[in-house]
Amino acid sequence: MLACLLPGVLSAVVSWAGPTSDLPSARPLKIGEQLTYEISWLYITAGTAVMAVSVAGSEEGRPLVKLITTARSTPAITRFFPVDNRVESILDFATLLPEHLTFKRREGKKKDDIEYTFYQKEGAVTVVKGGTTETLQMPPGTQDVISCLYYARSTLSLQPGSSLTMNVHHDKKNYKLEVRVEEIETVSGSWGEIETARVLVIMPFQGLFLNQGNIRVWFTNDDRRIPVRMKAKVIIGSIVADLASGWQAASPAQ
């Protein structure tokens, strides 16, 4: 993901279109949270990624939050394959469904600026790309490339064997994204040693850093559900994103 690996990591059995009362009252989504990851490739530091959550005001009395995910390559990697991506998603805090997303992608020679506006009740999304505007159909309750991680993080049971399927719209296409909890595993890193739930994300599309296939995410097995590690195969080898800072959670969103 790093945007759906993530991060971005990110991230529900549902194609969610149910009432908000079905969602847990306590969520790991925290206003002010900022998680920074060190990305390694072939045992060298390839880049950094940051996932942040902030207030985005309200609309018709509904509180909105902004999810921001960035991924940038280090100077050494930039020489032959520069990456500088930024994704911003505005979502309804009550439903955890996206309303607007901007995706500025810079990967090698590929440069894309894409803007999405989601109309969840109508089952439609407007996409602005390359000066062209299209309105496309999508299933109601569809996630975007960054909100999917937070939705899975907030709703997925971390019991081994649990799974979640959600609709995700990305690059003008609708996909089914499946998430499976494989097992409880103790991992160690700069944060120390901690018990995690290892989750397999079956990816139907590329995330940031051109992952080639499925992604594994290690969530802390507690109420915070912090993704401390993410791993994905790329064209050569694999990349690993390890949490470098942001361990302390901020205040809950209101």
N, C-alpha and C positions, 0 to 999 in steps of 0.2 A: 504494500500500500504505500509508499510512505504516506500517501494520502489516504489510501485505504489499507495500506500496510501500516500505515499509520492512517502517518503518518503515517511524515505521516507522514496504523497502524494501524487501521485501523480497523474497523469497524467498524441471532436475534432469532420450535419450528413454526415460522410465520411469514406471510406477506402482509405486514401489519396494516390494518385499516380499521382497527377496533376503537372503542372508547378510551379516552385518556384515563379513566378510572382503572383500566387494566394495568397501567404502568405502576411500578413501585414508587412509593412516596419518597424514599431515600435513594438518591442516585450519587454515583461518583463524579458526576459533572459539576465542576467547581468553578465559580467565577474567580478569575485571577490565576488560575492554574497555568503554569508554563513548564512544559517538559522539554528538555534539550537532550538530543541523542547524538552520540558519536557513531558515524557510519564507517565500518571497515570493509575492505574488499581485498581478498588475497593477502590478508594479514597486514595491510597498510591502511592508514586512515584516509578514507575516500571523501568524506564530507560530513556535514552536520545537518540535523533536521530539528525543527522546533515546532511544537504543538501548543497553542495558547487558546484560552477561553476568556472572552470579555463580554461586558454588557453591550447590547445593541438596541437599547430603548424598548419601546412597546408599540403595538399596532392594534387598535380597537380593543385596548385593555389587555392584550395578550403580551406577556413578557417575551422578549427575543434575546437570543445570545448569538455571539459571533465566534466561530471557530476559525482559527488561522493556522495553517500549516505551511512551513517553508522547508525547502531542501536545497542545499548548496554544496557543490563539490569543492574540495580543497584546491589550492593553487597547483599542486602537482598533478592532480587528475584533470583540472581545467585545461591544461595544456593540450590534451588530446581528446577530451570529451567533457566540455563544460556543462554543468547542470545548475540552473538557478530557477527554481519553481516556487510559486506562491499561490495558495488556494485559500479563498475566504468564503465561508458558508454562514449564512444567516438562517437560524432555525427557531421554530416555535418551541419554547422550553417545555410547555405542557405535553406536546405530542412527540417531541424530538424529531419532527419532520422538517426538512429544509424548505425554505421559501425563495432563497436567492443564492447563487454561487458565482464567483468569478475565479477563473483558472488562468494564470499566466505561466505558461510552460516554456522553458528554455532548456532543451536537451540536445547537445551537439549542434547540428545545423537546423534542428527543428525548432520553430518558434510559433506558438499558438497563443492567442488571447481569446478566451471563450467565456461567454456570460449566459447563465441559465436563470430563468424565472419559473418557479414551480407553482402550478395551480393544482393543489392536491385534490380538492373536491371535484374539480372538473376532469381530472385525469389527463392533464396536459402540461407540457413544458415548452417554453419559448427559448430558443437557442440563437444567440448572436455570435457569429463566427465569420471572420474574413469579410466583414461588411454586409453579410447576408443574414437575414432573420427568418427563422423557420419556427412553426408551431407544430410540435409532434405529440403523439399520444403516448401515455405512460400509465401504468396501473396506479390507482390511488394508493397512497401510503408508500411512495417510492423515496428511497434515500439517494443522497449524492455521494461522490467519491470520498468525501471526508466525514460527513455525518454518519456514515455506516459504521465506522469504528466506534464512535461515541454511543450509537444506538446499541451495538452489540455489547459494549462495555457496561452499559446501564441495565440491560435486560436479560442477557444470556445467563442461564444457570451454569455455575462452574463445576458441577458434578460431572465426572468422566462419563462419556456416552451422551451427554446432552448436545443438542444441535439447534441450529437456527437457520432459517432461509429468509432472505429479504430481497426485495426488488431494488436495484441500483441503476440509475441513469448516468451514463458516461459516454462522452464523445458521440452524442446524438443516437445512442442505442440503449435499449433496455436489457438488463442482464439479471439473472438469478445468482445471488451470492450466497454460498452456504458456509456456515461456521460450525465446526465440530470441536468439542472438548475431548482431547485425547487422554490426558492423565494429569495427576498432581505430581509436580516435580520440584525438587529443591535446586535452585540455581544460585550462583554467586557472581558478584561483580563489584563495581565501586560502591554500591549500596550495601554490600555485605552479603550474607547468605540469607535467602528468604524462600518461603514456600510459594510456589506459583501453580497456576493452571495453564498447561500447555494447550494452545488452541490452534487448530488447523483452519486456515482460511482458503477455501477453494476458489481461486481467482479466475474469472472468465475474461479478464482484461488486464492490461499492463497498468501498474501503478507508477509512482515516481521511481526513477533510477532504472526503468526498463526491466522490471522483474519478469522472468520467463516461467510463469507457473505459480504454484501454490505458495502461500506464506504461512509461517508459524509465528504466533505471538504468545509471549509468556506474561500473563496477568498476575499481579499479586493476589493471593488467595485470601483476600480480606475485603472490607467494605470499600476500600479505595480503588481496587481493581486497576492499579497502575500498570500499563504495559512497560515492563522493564527491559524487554528484549524482543526484537523482531528479526526474522531471518527469511531470506528469499533467494532463489537461484536467479542469476542473471546470465547474459550471453556467455561469459567466461566466469566460472566459479560461482560464488554466492556472496551476498552482502549481509552483514549483521549490523543492526542498529541497537546499541546498548545505551540505556539511560545514563546520562552524565550529570544532570542536575535537575532540580524541580521536585525532589522527593517529597518535600513537605507540601501538603494540600492546603489550599486557601479556603476561604469561607464558602459555605454552600450557596448555590444560586437561590434567589428568592422568586 
